[in-house]
Amino acid sequence: MPKATSSTKNAGKALHKFYVDYSVPVNDNVFDPASFEKFLHDRIKVDGKTGQLGDSIQITKEANKLVLTSQQYLTKKHLKKNSFENFLRVVATSKDTYSLRYFKVDQDEADDEE
């Protein structure tokens, strides 16, 4: 008896929803959410072309979160491009939610040097 054919081959790659919480750096006036949204819009490729998101990819804002419905995730590239990678990091708080946080700096090391 032949196996049933699956229609997943024709469906293409699955889209994922990524949530990026940037509330901490935004409250400290370090991070610009508008430039991050523009960066994602300009860098995400659809059919090999950047800047043309079409219907398959959506970028929306919810308070201090950005919701990206896509196949890829480019937050680390934005941090590197804008020289934020030295003091901000991306932390996965759940399977599909990421948060931007500061690197922890030990106060004990600063006290020892004085």
C-alpha positions as CSV (number, residue, x, y, z in Angstrom):
1,M,0.0,0.0,0.0
2,P,1.6,3.4,-1.0
3,K,2.1,6.1,1.6
4,A,-0.1,9.1,1.6
5,T,1.7,12.1,0.1
6,S,2.3,15.1,2.3
7,S,1.5,18.6,1.2
8,T,4.2,20.1,3.4
9,K,6.7,20.2,0.5
10,N,4.5,22.7,-1.2
11,A,3.8,24.7,1.9
12,G,7.3,26.2,2.0
13,K,9.1,27.2,5.1
14,A,7.1,27.8,8.2
15,L,6.8,31.3,9.6
16,H,7.7,31.9,13.2
17,K,6.7,34.7,15.5
18,F,9.6,36.3,17.3
19,Y,9.0,38.8,20.2
20,V,11.8,41.2,21.1
21,D,11.4,43.0,24.4
22,Y,13.6,46.1,24.4
23,S,12.0,47.9,27.3
24,V,15.1,48.1,29.5
25,P,17.5,49.9,27.0
26,V,14.6,52.1,25.7
27,N,13.8,53.3,29.2
28,D,17.4,54.3,29.6
29,N,17.3,56.2,26.3
30,V,20.1,54.0,24.9
31,F,18.2,52.1,22.2
32,D,16.1,53.5,19.4
33,P,13.2,51.2,18.5
34,A,12.4,53.0,15.3
35,S,15.9,52.4,13.9
36,F,15.7,48.8,14.9
37,E,12.4,48.4,13.0
38,K,13.9,50.1,10.0
39,F,17.0,47.9,10.2
40,L,14.8,44.8,10.1
41,H,12.7,46.1,7.3
42,D,15.8,46.9,5.2
43,R,17.7,43.6,6.0
44,I,15.1,40.9,5.8
45,K,15.2,39.2,2.4
46,V,12.2,37.9,0.6
47,D,13.0,35.9,-2.6
48,G,16.5,37.2,-2.5
49,K,15.5,40.9,-2.4
50,T,15.8,43.2,0.6
51,G,13.3,45.8,1.6
52,Q,10.3,44.1,0.0
53,L,8.6,42.3,2.8
54,G,5.3,41.5,1.1
55,D,2.5,39.7,2.9
56,S,4.6,36.8,4.3
57,I,6.6,38.9,6.8
58,Q,5.1,41.4,9.2
59,I,6.8,43.7,11.7
60,T,4.6,45.3,14.3
61,K,5.1,47.2,17.6
62,E,3.4,46.4,20.9
63,A,4.3,48.9,23.7
64,N,8.0,48.0,24.4
65,K,8.0,44.9,22.2
66,L,8.5,44.3,18.6
67,V,6.7,41.4,17.0
68,L,8.3,39.9,13.9
69,T,6.6,37.2,11.9
70,S,9.4,35.7,9.8
71,Q,11.7,32.8,9.0
72,Q,14.7,34.6,10.4
73,Y,15.8,36.7,13.3
74,L,18.3,39.6,13.0
75,T,18.5,41.3,16.3
76,K,22.2,40.5,17.0
77,K,23.2,41.9,13.6
78,H,21.5,45.2,14.5
79,L,23.3,45.4,17.9
80,K,26.7,44.8,16.1
81,K,26.0,47.4,13.4
82,N,25.2,50.1,15.9
83,S,28.0,49.1,18.4
84,F,25.6,48.0,21.1
85,E,27.1,44.5,21.3
86,N,29.6,45.7,23.9
87,F,27.0,46.4,26.6
88,L,23.7,44.8,25.4
89,R,23.0,41.2,24.8
90,V,20.0,39.2,23.5
91,V,18.6,36.7,26.0
92,A,16.0,34.1,25.2
93,T,13.3,34.4,27.9
94,S,11.1,31.7,26.2
95,K,11.0,29.7,23.0
96,D,9.9,32.6,20.9
97,T,10.6,35.7,23.1
98,Y,13.8,37.5,23.3
99,S,14.9,40.3,25.6
100,L,17.6,42.9,25.3
101,R,19.6,43.2,28.5
102,Y,22.8,44.8,29.8
103,F,25.9,42.8,30.5
104,K,26.4,42.5,34.3
105,V,29.4,44.4,35.5
106,D,30.8,43.4,38.9
107,Q,31.1,46.3,41.3
108,D,33.7,44.3,43.3
109,E,36.3,44.6,40.6
110,A,35.8,48.4,40.4
111,D,36.2,48.6,44.2
112,D,39.5,46.6,44.2
113,E,41.1,48.9,41.7
114,E,40.5,52.0,43.9
